[in-house]
């Protein structure tokens, strides 16, 4: 082996290239010009270097083959030449190569636009917007659709190199923060100079240069310098049948490094303007202990069953949304100081109906429950945030962020339920009506200080954060439940009529001190220490109705009040090894947590001291700048939540009662993630393969006891000896078909889990699996047409060991297509369709099928084509039906609900633009 390696190395040393780079007149040596060597077969990067002070360059240790030599220098046309190295010609001396200014007529220079359009700078892929053509008044979204390896769906979601893009920046700064579509659907495409695609690292990793595994696929939109002065925007308004309407307006004023923007939206067509992921904006309602021991409080009614509306619209019901905001960012003092601030205000109202059919599996039998209900939810929210950064000197920086949120919500639900035994006799019936009014006040502040020390790689950083949260809610609950004997005759009845209040406050302080020390050129040590101080107070009361009709009689059984105090100390040791193309990070974090809860109603104190362990291991191999493999392992101790240990007794649903278990012990979660990513610029080929596997030791699961009346009591328990698992596997292959100038993509996905629970003291094993595949084709022709089609099968399985004969296995199909064409007379016709089919199963004996077909026709006016009149139709076939199937423990549920159906709309869009002059003062 040693002899073979030596021969191979010796052979490769014989193959090399060299040359001298000058300008056309041979009067200037092109120092630092970029020399890139690509494989001729697939245009993958082999090596690159820069010209020396005298303009010369050389690349050695090459293998024989066919190559492309690319020379580039700012302001000059790219120089490209094909050549070959073989046994007869091991060295290629290009001699003097003259480059020509772009402003000069090119003579004898070969330029390939597809190469000039893309450059690779380290981990960043940069697209030159000038190499792509878009129509007048097109948006950034239209430009992104043309870039190889990037796709944009009809909702604006961006996928790049097989991965979702969750952040879009403008000149490196956030633009309204949490809604990328505000950039892609509103900023003009002709303002863009460069589009940069990269994995944005955390502040900590960016500072130290040591990868901590926290990355976000990011697109940065760099604007042209002459497009940073002036103003632009658009106004969009439409009215339709069935009382549907929508409107949007946006104004942007840029002056150098100052950017001011404002927008407003309203409508009831489901376009909420909340971005793709809105959970962080309208958080849920719960209280728990986090994996690292931190105590977490969230807004709303919590576990008393009267949760406040979280503000999310997931397609259920008819929404009415109103939102607006302003943005400002600026850089000054030679870019040493920056500020970025946003204010958002909005409301959402959602009304609708739903029907749930649930199969409840218990040993030896099953019963079905049908619930029909209606809901009316509302939320009003304001949020102000700001970030200020300053470079104190060449080695130290300070970044301060603060945000505040005000929320008010209202939620009302009403439902009727009936449960039927296998012999079709009634088991129980239930009528429930509840309403909740809640509000939340939240304030978060953080400071991040970094300091580079004298020795290269030695750094110090400190992060401090403080969070304050106040939640208040009040609500009414009425519940009437009727139970029946084995013959279906009425036996007993339970009624609840109460007024409930919930008041809670929390304060959480966290700090993290990190020190990095280079042990060698390849190995670095990372030490960190964190202190957490968390305090909280919660007071929840239930009042029964008095004789005078007022709710003034305290029900202590369904009330509680407690104070929580927690002190946590966390330390960590990590090592980072960079060797050639490999990067290895390994180490662990350990936290000691002291937890104390005082029950103000019983005067009992509950103390819990525990240690959390969080080992980490990651390995990354970079085959090239655009191809890499990674594998990560994370382990963490999972502590039981407060509601599992000592919950408030719930009477919202007497058919499903929850009990606490103070004897719960922690479980330990293990997670493994594997990923392979490859992208070839010239062919536009993307390959992404991802896999994950997780397993849990000493798991916390549910023990459910269901009696003869259908009433269930659940309690969290440990189930040693059983190991719940979950897995996932995903692959994506995409490339450009040059013959048809078309993009093709193929992806497949499989995921599943095995979970355990006890049902009437018998072990129930639930296994669920999902399989899907999809083939997609797309083509875009400037000023011509746009076409995309995707389709593929799905297969889902869900089985419970207690009722193996009642599986929920079934096939399905999903397909999407859209087509837009430009006709003479500035007319555009577009149509899109969304098809879904799910076959019947043993549990649910009806097929589900729907085809949602939309169409539109537009006419543009004026020379600038900046006024557009559009007539559109939503759901032409009126088939949009809300539908979903899911499984949880021993229950399988099928849901149907109100959703937006057919309507016709006429809308007018006006784009205005005055860039290049002096921008008005905002």
TORDRENSE-768135 format. One record per residue (C-alpha): y, x negated, z. Coordinates in steps of 0.001 Angstrom, whole numbers, plus 500000, padded with zeros to 6 digits. Layout:
N
YXZ ...
***
This chain:
922
500000500000500000 502403497165500826 501650495508497466 502216498763495564 505516499426497356 506700495905496609 505848496229492938 507622499602492775 510734498235494452 510736495200492163 510382497416489098 513246499667490135 515489496654490731 515275495864487018 516967499133485980 520738499280486360 523978500328484684 527479498880484798 530822499164483103 534607498991483315 536873502079483522 540412501962482109 542891504386480586 543245504819476799 545831502063476457 543649499734478548 546718499021480624 545550500507483905 542336499813485786 540992503166487015 540417502162490622 538465504748492714 537493506795489646 534250508664490332 531082507588488507 528273510139488712 524734509707487380 522764512888486582 519251513518485320 519410514731481718 516543517189482241 518050519365484965 521434517737485731 520489516978489326 522443514233491051 520800510777491081 523557508525492422 527321508227492477 529886505532493251 533566504699492803 535194502048490649 536388498920492431 539932497546492407 539453496009488930 537948499252487546 534371497948487390 531272499685488690 527492499225488883 524509501287489947 521172499554490586 517697500386491943 517247502996489211 514055504391487695 513437504682483946 514378507981482284 517062509961480448 520434510325482160 523991511657481860 526905509442482893 529992511341484078 533353509661484732 536167511638486386 539672510877487612 542532513233488608 544719514094485613 542274512637483093 539697514343480902 536118513877482037 534101511292480118 530433512137479460 527712510121477750 523939510542477441 521712507453477609 518205506288478388 516612503492480424 513109502324479558 510983499183479458 512767497973476335 516237498485477779 516327498123481562 520037497390481823 522836499395480211 526263497805480039 528758500434478917 531474497823478657 535049499059478690 535298502858478770 538724504350478127 539725507637479732 542450509873478279 545127511905480023 544607515655479708 548099515947478280 547161513634475407 545299514754472301 541680513753472936 540133511439470345 536534510321470560 536032511687474053 533302514201474777 534223516932477266 531736519449478566 533429522378480286 530432523355482361 530421519913483976 534171519786484477 534004523221486094 531946522015489077 532256519017491351 530175518006494348 532094516520497260 529677515649500040 528323518941501387 530882520982499434 530424522503495979 533821522939494316 534432525265491373 537473524782489152 538882528283488623 540624527206485384 537231526847483690 536490530561484094 538245533419482357 539115536700484060 541012539769482938 544639540434483892 545060541729487446 541463540825488310 540734539970491916 539014537028493596 535848539123493596 535817539138489764 536135535349489711 533307534873492215 530956536967490054 531187534323487309 530396531300489472 526810530019489144 524677530667492209 527071533298493616 526550537070493447 528694539962494680 527180543430495137 528964546757494661 529993546837498344 531592543385498142 528856541482499997 528634537889498758 525430535852498401 525629532134497579 522649529889496854 520362532553498287 522263532953501566 524805535525502745 528454534408502899 529989535696506143 533400534040506057 536084533739503369 539103531503504055 542414531080502218 543671527472502071 541309526703504945 542700529416507226 541243532761508274 542833535750506563 542678538824508830 539741537117510506 536762539424510353 536872541209506978 536164538960503946 536665541870501535 540388541869502367 540478538535500517 538023539165497685 539204542678496792 542957542135497150 543984538560496331 544577537979492619 542067535841490757 544739534084488667 546251532630491861 543119530578492586 542977526846491899 539633525945493472 536731527804495102 534911525707497686 531453526624498982 530066524950502099 528413525466505478 531195525698508058 530227523902511239 531301524780514773 534484523242516175 532342520986518345 530189519727515446 533204519262513176 534865517098515813 531896514936516829 530214514778513426 526938515646515158 525262518762513844 524610521342516592 522853523797514257 525698526328514276 526681526912510650 528242529726508677 528038529959504888 531714529910503929 533905530212500852 537394528702500883 539914529953498317 542435527240497441 545564528673495846 547599527078493070 550767525429494294 552930527508491935 551307530682493265 552370530084496860 555895531364496393 556548535029495779 554959538337496578 552157540523495228 550009543473496233 548555546779495167 548657550490495920 545566552657495452 545456556420496054 542992559127495051 542155562794495658 538901564571494904 536866567714495177 535174568866498408 538302567714500298 537559564003499746 540398561501499494 541181557801499964 544127555422499824 544960551775500301 548038549599500161 548503545860500598 551544543568500473 551487539756500518 554441537368500701 553756533637500411 556292530844500744 554787527377500748 552510527126503745 553713530420505206 551631533502504489 552476537036505515 550296540033504655 550113543693505619 547657546419504660 546815550039505366 543849552258504452 542828555872504960 540111558144503619 536893560034504240 534661558548501506 532807556096503747 534963553074502915 535843552263506492 537493548908505875 535680547444508886 533970544645506978 530249544061506542 529442543472510208 531561545435512678 529499545204515860 531795542551517329 534796544841516852 533348547947518469 530835546632520995 528033548666522512 527715549860526096 525509547936528466 525355545402531264 522828542598531415 522084538988532318 522214536707529276 519682534036528368 521707531238529980 522191533238533148 525601534613532283 526416538126533435 527595540332530597 529563543579530866 530240545890527949 532279549005527486 531238552618527818 529081554796529981 526171552401530072 522827553448531463 523979556778532864 523224558200529440 526832559069528595 527568556174526272 530991556028524651 531196555983520862 530953552361519659 533033552978516529 530411551944514003 529766553990510884 526224553514509586 526127556219506909 525399559070509334 527887561925509152 531231562284507391 533801559657508479 537578559841508540 539147556405508855 542676555103509194 543370551401509594 546102548844509101 547134545368510033 549469542426509596 548670538721509251 550773535560509527 549836531904509348 551883528725508947 551669524945509082 554558522650509981 555441519244511423 553524517468508642 550609519873509162 550187518697512745 550824522204514061 549347525474512807 549407529098513874 547255532006512739 547750535520514102 546572539043513282 547273542553514499 544961545433513605 545120549103514419 542706551816513353 540859555006514124 537563556481512975 536239560031513353 532641560872512450 531127564382512463 527634565321511399 524184566718512111 520770565117512457 517107566061512773 514471563771514297 510711564274514081 508844562035516560 505130561479517028 504359560524520668 501027558700521043 499183558828524375 495534558076525172 493270560568523463 495981562723521933 499465562949520450 502257565494520400 505209565987518053 508833566499519082 511511567957516804 515153567467517770 518017569142515901 521542568204516875 525159567779515926 527713565178516952 531453564534516879 532727561039517627 536148559388517636 537568555960518381 541089554482518316 541424550706518541 544130548039518568 543555544302518532 545951541347518594 544753537764518240 546340534391517727 545329530740517432 547626527728517822 546474524182517008 548288520879517451 547384517273516732 548762515589519835 548229512166518246 545850510554515780 542934510820518235 543488514042520188 543878517730519361 544367520984521250 543403524452520040 544382527570522016 543157531081521145 543874534446522734 543009538018521818 543445541426523417 541825544754522581 542591548355523536 540026551073522763 539899554795523395 536866556841522419 535505560379522552 531908561423522025 530307564880521963 526634565721521329 524621568929521324 520913569257520574 517849571505520770 514367570011521068 510825571362521055 507539569511521633 504252570839520206 500687569852521140 497987569143518568 496700572732518998 500222573967518062 500995575307521560 504420574581523050 504630571675525487 508343571847526414 511778572740525095 515146571192525881 518817571979525309 521338569191525936 525111569121525677 527276566157526690 530788564826526196 532410561525527143 535968560177527118 536234556417527558 538654553550527254 538390549790527383 540896547009527965 539773543471527127 541516540096527165 539982536778526086 541547533331526135 540179529883525365 541352526279525029 539534523459523235 540689519860523752 539218516913521844 539719513182522314 538369510297520236 537959507143522332 538293503521521240 534667502974520288 533736504673517027 531594507749517710 532551507938521394 534248511269522039 535231513613524813 535905517342524572 536566520197526976 536368523927526328 537680526513528825 537437530274528411 538354533325530457 537400536940529725 538694540049531496 537273543504530852 538071546942532258 536117550091531335 536662553689532365 534884556830531223 534426560442532297 532035563019530943 530164566270531338 526420566793531105 524480570024530773 520715569975530286 518265572891530374 514544572035530137 511637574492529990 507997573418530513 504841575260529398 501238575285530599 498163574443528486 498180577929526957 501833577663525967 503137579972528707 506384579120530618 505698577342533899 508733575493535335 512399574984534455 514930572234535282 518712572482534809 521378569808535200 525117570585535209 527247567612536258 530542565768535860 530254561959535712 532700559069536139 532256555398535409 534675552602536360 533877548940535960 535770545658535789 534568542151535095 535899538627535024 534041535728533424 535153532084533489 533166529489531547 533707525819530871 531903523175528872 532486519425529011 530891517324526248 530671513542525924 529150511681522980 528093508048523066 526788506077520057 523723504132521253 523330502500517844 524424503054514255 521758505753513917 521328507184517416 523871509119519485 523699510655522953 525338513974523789 525892514966527412 527362518280528484 528064520169531672 529181523739532099 530402525803535044 530379529600534981 531958531981537524 531381535671536895 532440538643538983 532121542364538430 532553545723540110 530938548956538984 531344552462540402 529436555377538831 529453558866540312 527791562174539481 529214565466540802 527401568812540940 529229572105540513 530453573677543747 530566577390544551 534142577672543297 533128576281539907 534647572852540441 532615569644540114 533219568311543615 529781567859545236 528722564187545043 525090563711543984 524173560414545655 520768560309543929 522425559845540542 525381557730541727 525768554089542632 528364551398543171 527882547670543366 529606544319543255 528182541367541358 528923537681541904 527359534853540008 527743531075539955 526007529030537272 525827525297536646 524443524116533329 523709520571532200 522332519258528954 521097516057527348 520755515860523580 519966513020521178 521014512867517544 519283510463515160 520543509890511611 518301507641509553 518566507464505774 518173511074504632 516837512404507928 518696513952510858 516847514696514112 518363516418517143 516373516965520328 516981517594524006 517300520363526540 519735522393528602 519004523514532159 521060525984534174 520896526875537848 522096530412538561 522927532006541894 523144535775541562 524182538280544244 524501542069544002 525866544257546798 525147548011546719 528139549778548244 526188553039548705 523236551591550624 524905548420552011 521951546459550636 522402542991549156 520151541776546385 520068538005545791 518343536169543011 518365532417542354 516739531211539178 516583528299536773 516808528684533017 515367526100530656 516416525804527030 514603523028525059 515776522365521492 514437520379518556 515668520259514976 514828518121511957 516674518035508659 515808516029505545 518357515803502746 516543515116499482 519945515066497799 523385516532498334 522118519903497073 518512519916498318 517426519908501942 514631520907504312 515076521884507964 512936522986510878 514253524131514267 512631525000517570 514404526787520416 512960527869523729 514732529883526397 514032531588529667 514643535327529478 515731536812532782 515233540551533396 518393542626533068 520083544328535960 519141547742534583 515476546687534579 515618545437538154 517757548125539788 518992550772537350 521117553808538013 518730556738538171 519163558694534952 519032562475534742 520507562865531252 517045563522529855 514573564768532499 511833564284529904 512411560511529894 513037558984533338 513659555269533983 512686553441537174 513589549928538331 511202547092539175 512651544436541545 509393542444541247 510058541505537620 509736537826536764 511358536006533829 509637535564530487 509914532609528112 510746532980524440 509830530480521742 511341530500518267 510605528345515204 512718528481512026 511986526665508765 514184526516505677 514257524816502278 517350525053500093 517892523612496624 520671524112494100 521079522557490657 524617522757489377 524068522473485643 521229524993485363 522615527210488128 519171527231489756 518967528254493403 515852528071495542 515825529204499154 512719529523501307 512975530581504925 510418531343507611 510530532184511303 507947532673514011 508525533737517602 506235534290520572 506747535231524190 504891534205527337 504785536386530459 506580539106528428 508637541919529908 507466545208528429 507281548922529286 504794550884531324 505046554570530397 503423557427532305 503424560768530482 502241563804532444 500756567081531209 504203568625530689 505357565834528339 507648564245530947 507632560428530683 508542557876533335 509038554291532144 509316551056534077 509710547459532937 506754545238533886 505417541749533185 502260541624531104 500746538158531597 497933537214529262 499497539020526298 501743537266523794 504027539424521653 504823537754518324 507164538290515430 507371536556512085 509309536540508850 509079534860505461 511706535004502725 512112533295499376 514737533482496643 514693531923493178 517647532303490862 518829530562487716 520772531007484517 518970531796481257 521067529902478720 519515531639475692 520821535034476814 523668533728479008 522152535774481836 521377535184485510 517904536019486804 516769536224490415 513483536822492184 513055537315495917 510326538339498294 510333539187501974 507685539872504572 508161540421508290 506183541850511139 505538541994514852 502849542647517425 503991544212520703 502239545495523811 502898548243526334 501019550325528863 500750554057528208 499180556027531051 497859552649532298 496045551941529009 497019549003526808 498766550040523597 499087547440520834 501671548210518169 501533546282514907 504247546627512290 504604544842508964 506997545101506050 506577543648502548 509072543760499703 509914542025496434 512735542298493939 513585541100490439 517243541047489418 519115540422486157 522861540146485643 525281539243482882 529069539078482685 531046538813479448 534794538306479693 536738541339478417 533426542747477283 530931544103479758 529167543541483082 525516544380483712 523221543988486713 519781545457487437 517412544902490364 514163546611491329 511055546025493391 508291547567495538 508032547885499320 505065548435501607 505339549192505332 502625549419507967 502837550664511544 499793551231513718 499311551967517432 495935551109518975 495940554376520970 496081556425517752 494602554296514966 493847557398512918 497584558215512751 499020555217510904 502450555158509295 501450552986506321 503111553729503001 504411552401499689 507943552601498419 510290551490495659 513954550490495573 516119549891492509 519819549396491774 521747549103488516 525376549030487409 527060548679484025 530719548378483021 532095548040479494 535622547562478135 536515549661475090 539488549523472731 542667551122474002 542364549471477429 539611551893478443 536767550943480785 533606552975481401 531336552237484348 528216553659485942 525822552663488724 522653554066490244 520636553606493426 516991554785493523 514700554942496567 511173556311496996 508915556418500058 505416557797499875 504012560161502491 501944558725505348 499310560012507743 502083560714510238 504664562186507840 503082564208505049 506077564485502710 507297562062500043 510927561011500058 512788560373496802 516447560180495845 518576558828492999 522284558374493642 524187558175490345 527904557360490151 530146557063487083 533797556386486230 536220556059483325 539517554150483550 542597553718481393 544988550762481831 548693550930480972 551512548522480107 551346545043478641 550397543553481999 547672546217482419 548794546562486023 548571550368486202 545136551981486067 544141555654486118 540504556309487080 538355559440487057 535134558956489042 532111560930490146 530106560167493285 526438561247493496 526409563187490209 522902564571490860 523765565588494447 520663563855495844 522147561740498630 520082562653501686 520237560719504946 516737559437505729 515083556819507946 511736555959509545 511190553728512587 508696552944515351 509148551933518997 506400551397521579 504180554493521357 506600556549519247 507110556890515490 510261558694514311 511525560083511027 515237560997510864 517323563030508452 521082563417508826 524350564513507245 525806562067504758 528351561952501911 527205563814498785 528632564750495384 532369564794494722 534782564009491859 537951561971492314 541072561035490354 542816557862491518 545743555672490502 545964551913491134 549176549887490738 549163546093490977 552506544348491422 553170540633491241 556148538301491339 554891534788491955 556506531439491265 559946532266492642 561270532448496149 559301534746498408 561195537359500393 561393536733504087 558801538886505847 
***
